Amino acid sequence: MRRKEFKVNETHEQDVISLLHEMSYGFLATKNDNIYPGILPINYVYFNGAIYFHGSRIGEKMKTIKQYPTVSFAVAKEYSQIPSYMNDPFYACPATVFFKSVIAYGKAVIVDDLEEKCDVLNALMQKLQPEGGYEPISLADKGYAGQVKATAIVRIEINLLNAKFKFGQNWKQEKLDNVSKQLSERGQQLDYETTQLMQRYCPHAQPNEDLTQR
């Protein structure tokens, strides 16, 4: 059962969008004719309110999307691991991990418009290679024109967006402060950022409402 205190409210909608921009890989879930549901790690870009990914025009992925366009897509980022002894000197039960996750539900649409394909590929390059070092992708460039036509671009039109951020929102302030202090002293990667997010998402700072985008 999803704990309501970890759901993200509309106050932090931009944090959800920022996570979608930040992450490079997500997991695409699809229906299919096999015994097991389909799931595939894909490189993506969040652009103009939709999730885009590219690939070959032929293959099992494109065949599945054409037959079953209703999909789910998930991204997640792990922050600090919280060892049990930060809260209890004897038992393992309090061990946990703080994280952000987003799940999008929508429809996968194969993009045919060549200008849109160029825009998406440029957005993907800007995300993965922000330092530049290449000519912008354009149909006017003969070196790109054929490649753009041969590349498949899929747009996931989002009908529903759910987010779960876990940073101790179900803890009392004293417990938050105690673990935050220990994280600061430990000083591992992302520990400082975790302490800031623990305070940011404290349940006393916001109402408990679901974040959904329809």
Disulfide bonds with the S-S distance in Angstrom:
none
